[in-house]
Amino acid sequence: MFGDRRSHPRVTVNRVARIYAEQAGVNCECTITDISEGGARLFVPEVNLPEQFVLLISGDKVTREECRVAWRLGGEMGVQFVTRSVEQARAPVVNELRALAQRRFRKSGAA
């Protein structure tokens, strides 16, 4: 009836992570119950979490993801990873600046 509207498939992980929101004075553990390229479902403690925060995910290396709350239901919440969307939005600008710098470099070297 409702169907899955997610853009990326989720994988069950049940991994402990850390929520950090300096402005709100929040630094606490949570559990990632499932995760995808675009976001995650978190089981969170009974604290007042802001709408945007940093999620530190430990593994072979610590991954830092800026998150925006998509939904809340009791002790669970869905978050969207902002970090990747910001990187994707920034990519065309960086590529354009890189191309411009290369053209200028070629012109100055040819002169």
N, C-alpha and C positions, 0 to 999 in steps of 0.2 A: 504494500500500500504506500509506504513512504519512500522506499528505495534508498540506495546509498548515493548521496550527493557529493561525496568527497572527490577531490581532484587527484589524490594520490592514495594508493592502497596502504592500509595501516598494518603494522606487525606488532603482536603482543610481545612485550619485553619485561615488564615487572622489574624495573631498575630504579634504585634510589638515586635522586638528584637533589640539587640545592637551588632554592628560589632566593634571589637576591634583589631587593628593591631599596636602594640606599635612601631615596627621598622619603619613603614610607617607614624606614627603620625596620624593614623585614629581612631576616636572614634565617631561613628554616629549611628543613628537609621535606621532600615530597617523594611520591612514587610515580614513576612514569608507567602507566598500565599498557598503553600502546602508543606507537609513534609512526610517522610517515615523513616524507620529504618536506611537507608543508606545515606540519603541526603535531600535536600530541594530546593525549588524554592524561590528566594528572589526578592523583588522589592527594589531596592537600589537607594539612592540619587546620584546625579551627582558628585561623588568624584572618585578619582583615587584609586581604591582598589587593593591591591596586590593579587597574585595568592593563597596565603594561609593566613588565619586569624582566629580569635576566634569569635564564635557567642554565645552570651549570651541570652538564651531563658528563659523568666520569666514565672512562673506558680505557683504551690504550693511551689516549690523551684526553684532556678535559676539553669539551666542546662548549662554547658559550653561544647561546641563542637568545636574542631579544624576542620576547613573546608578547602577544596581545591576546587578551581573553576573548574567546569566541562565544562561550556559554558557561554557565555555572549550574550545578544541580547537586545540592547537599554538599558532601565532601569531595565532589569531583568537579573538574573543569576541563574544557577543551581550549587549547591555545593554538594560535597561528604563529608560525615563526616569521618574525618581521625581518630578521637579518638577511635571509635569502631574497626576499622580495626587494629589499633595499639594494642588495648587490645586483640583482637583475635589472632594476630600474637605473642603476648607476652605470651599467656596462656600456650602453650606447654612447653616453657622454665620454667615458674614458676612451673608448675606441676612436671616437671622433677627434679628441684631443691628441691621441697618439698619432693618428694619421696626419693631422695638421703639423705636428712637431716633425714628423718624418719628411713631409714635403718641404718645410722650411730648412731642415738640415741639408737636404739634397740640393736646394737652390743655393745655399751659402757655400756648399762644397764645390758646386759647378762654376761659381763666379770667379 
